[in-house]
């Protein structure tokens, strides 16, 4: 897919054809592909704000590589969430290769097709449904359109339990120092077949009170099918 072919990903509650916005309690947010320098700059400002608040370093001038897309959530014109998705590339690799190339090489030798969600930041004033929407859209792009089999992510050790409990990640490699953010990082992995199963079971089911993960906040399977169609129609 040519990222520049997608102007806007307007995510809706139902699988209807009309473009709309996703209700978020009393807020509304759009999920868009940040495909202009201005949109990427707004995402970078949020990233620097949230990483700096946690004491992490982040390079505001990191190049926008051809194997990376950046998603942004905005509310009334203000960027309130962002994340990047890096698709594995034999020439470029993934950001996690900097610290865990030996581990990732083993997965590639097994025929796994990797992708890496990265540079995730959510404004503290918005509901975490923004987080769920960004992750779900990245899953559609990676798994449904590009056949990725696994997410791999680097997270601070104190965030490991959050990703394990809320999305089903497993620890792939213990803590190593990550120079990109100047902090320790643990490598986690999620088989995207597991994510698919959880979306089919819980997606859009806000009534599933007994389920303690993020999956009830994901879109329903019917909505996901509509999102996938719209993304495919963005192909040249």
C-alpha positions in Angstrom: 0.0 0.0 0.0 1.2 3.5 -0.8 0.7 5.5 2.5 0.2 8.7 0.5 -2.9 7.1 -1.1 -4.8 7.3 2.2 -5.9 10.8 3.1 -7.9 10.1 6.2 -9.1 7.1 8.2 -12.3 8.2 9.7 -13.4 5.5 12.1 -17.1 4.9 12.8 -19.2 3.0 15.3 -21.1 0.9 12.7 -20.1 -0.7 9.5 -22.1 1.7 7.4 -20.5 3.4 4.4 -20.8 7.0 5.6 -17.7 8.5 7.1 -18.1 9.7 10.6 -16.3 9.9 13.9 -16.0 7.6 16.9 -17.9 8.7 20.0 -15.7 8.8 23.1 -18.0 9.5 26.0 -18.5 13.2 25.4 -15.5 13.5 23.1 -15.2 12.7 19.5 -12.0 11.7 17.8 -10.7 11.0 14.3 -8.0 8.4 13.4 -6.0 9.7 10.5 -2.9 8.7 8.7 -0.3 11.4 9.4 0.9 11.7 5.8 2.0 15.3 5.7 4.9 17.0 7.4 2.5 19.2 9.5 0.6 16.2 10.7 3.8 14.3 11.6 5.1 17.4 13.4 1.9 17.5 15.5 2.3 13.9 16.4 6.0 14.5 17.3 5.1 17.3 19.6 2.7 15.1 21.5 5.3 12.3 21.6 7.9 14.7 23.0 5.5 16.0 25.6 4.4 12.6 26.9 7.8 10.9 26.8 9.4 14.0 28.4 6.8 13.9 31.2 8.0 10.3 31.9 11.6 11.2 31.8 12.3 9.4 28.5 14.4 10.8 25.6 13.0 10.9 22.1 14.5 12.2 18.8 12.1 14.8 17.4 14.0 14.6 14.1 13.9 10.8 13.5 13.5 10.2 9.8 10.2 9.0 8.4 11.2 5.7 6.9 9.4 4.1 4.0 8.4 1.0 6.0 6.7 3.1 8.7 3.2 4.7 8.9 2.2 7.1 11.6 -1.4 7.2 12.9 -2.8 10.1 14.8 -6.0 10.6 16.8 -7.3 14.2 16.9 -10.1 15.8 18.9 -11.4 19.2 17.7 -8.2 19.7 15.6 -5.9 18.8 18.5 -3.7 15.7 18.3 -4.5 13.5 21.4 -2.9 10.2 20.4 -0.2 8.9 18.1 1.6 5.7 17.2 3.8 4.4 14.4 3.7 1.0 12.9 6.9 -0.3 11.4 6.7 -3.2 8.9 9.7 -5.5 8.7 11.9 -4.8 5.8 15.0 -6.8 4.8 17.0 -3.6 4.2 15.7 -1.4 7.0 14.6 -3.9 9.6 12.8 -2.8 12.7 13.6 -0.3 15.5 14.0 -3.2 18.0 16.8 -4.6 15.9 19.1 -2.0 17.5 18.8 -3.8 20.8 17.4 -7.3 20.0 18.6 -8.2 16.5 19.6 -11.7 17.6 16.2 -12.5 19.0 14.3 -11.1 16.0 16.5 -12.9 13.6 15.5 -16.2 15.2 11.8 -15.3 14.6 12.5 -14.5 11.0 14.2 -17.8 10.4 11.0 -19.5 11.6 9.1 -17.7 8.9 7.4 -15.2 11.1 6.5 -11.9 9.5 7.1 -9.2 12.1 5.9 -5.6 12.7 6.6 -3.2 15.5 4.2 -0.7 17.0 6.4 2.2 18.2 6.4 5.8 19.4 3.1 5.5 21.1 1.8 8.5 23.1 -1.7 9.2 24.4 -2.7 12.6 26.0 -3.6 12.1 29.7 -6.9 14.0 29.3 -8.5 11.5 26.9 -10.2 8.1 27.4 -8.1 5.0 26.8 -10.4 4.0 23.9 -8.1 6.2 21.8 -5.3 3.7 22.6 -7.6 0.7 21.7 -8.6 2.4 18.4 -5.0 3.1 17.4 -3.9 -0.5 18.2 -6.8 -2.0 16.3 -6.2 0.2 13.2 -2.5 -0.8 13.3 -3.6 -4.5 13.5 -5.8 -4.1 10.4 -3.0 -2.5 8.5 -0.4 -5.0 9.6 -2.3 -8.3 9.7 -5.2 -7.9 7.3 -3.4 -6.0 4.6 0.2 -7.1 4.9 0.0 -10.6 6.4 2.1 -9.8 9.5 2.1 -12.6 12.1 3.6 -11.0 15.1 3.9 -7.7 17.0 7.2 -7.1 18.7 7.6 -4.1 21.0 10.2 -2.7 23.4 8.7 -1.5 26.7 10.0 -0.2 29.9 10.2 -3.0 32.5 7.5 -1.4 34.7 5.0 -1.5 31.8 5.4 -5.2 31.0 2.5 -6.3 33.1 0.2 -3.8 31.5 0.8 -5.1 28.0 0.7 -8.7 29.1 -2.6 -8.3 31.0 -4.4 -5.8 28.6 -3.4 -7.2 25.2 -1.8 -10.7 25.8 1.8 -10.0 25.1 4.5 -12.4 26.3 8.1 -11.6 27.3 10.5 -12.5 24.4 13.8 -11.3 25.8 14.8 -9.8 29.2 15.8 -6.2 29.9 18.4 -4.5 27.8 19.4 -0.8 27.6 17.6 1.2 24.8 19.7 4.1 23.6 16.8 5.6 21.6 15.0 6.6 24.8 17.8 6.4 27.3 16.1 3.7 29.4 15.9 0.0 29.9 13.6 -2.0 27.6 12.1 -5.5 27.6 11.2 -7.2 24.3 7.6 -8.4 24.1 5.8 -10.5 21.5 2.2 -11.0 20.5 1.0 -13.6 18.0 -1.5 -11.7 15.9 -3.7 -14.8 15.7 -4.3 -14.4 19.4 -5.3 -10.7 18.8 -7.7 -11.9 16.0 -9.3 -14.4 18.4 -9.8 -11.8 21.1 -11.3 -9.3 18.7 -13.7 -11.9 17.4 -14.7 -12.8 21.0 -14.8 -9.4 22.6 -14.5 -6.6 20.0 -17.2 -4.0 20.4 -18.7 -5.8 23.4 -18.6 -3.1 26.0 -21.0 -5.3 28.0 -18.3 -7.9 28.6 -17.7 -6.6 32.2 -15.9 -9.7 33.2 -13.2 -9.2 30.6 -10.3 -7.2 32.0 -8.4 -6.6 28.8 -8.6 -3.8 26.2 -10.4 -6.0 23.7 -14.0 -4.9 24.5 -12.9 -1.4 23.6 -11.8 -2.6 20.1 -14.1 -2.3 17.1 -16.5 -5.1 16.5 -15.6 -7.7 13.8 -18.2 -6.1 11.5 -16.6 -2.7 11.9 -13.2 -4.1 11.4 -14.3 -5.6 8.1 -15.5 -2.2 6.9 -12.3 -0.5 8.0 -10.3 -3.2 6.1 -12.3 -2.5 2.9 -11.7 1.3 3.2 -7.9 0.7 3.7 -7.8 -1.6 0.7 -9.6 0.9 -1.4 -6.7 3.3 -0.6 -4.4 1.2 -2.7 -3.1 2.6 -6.0 
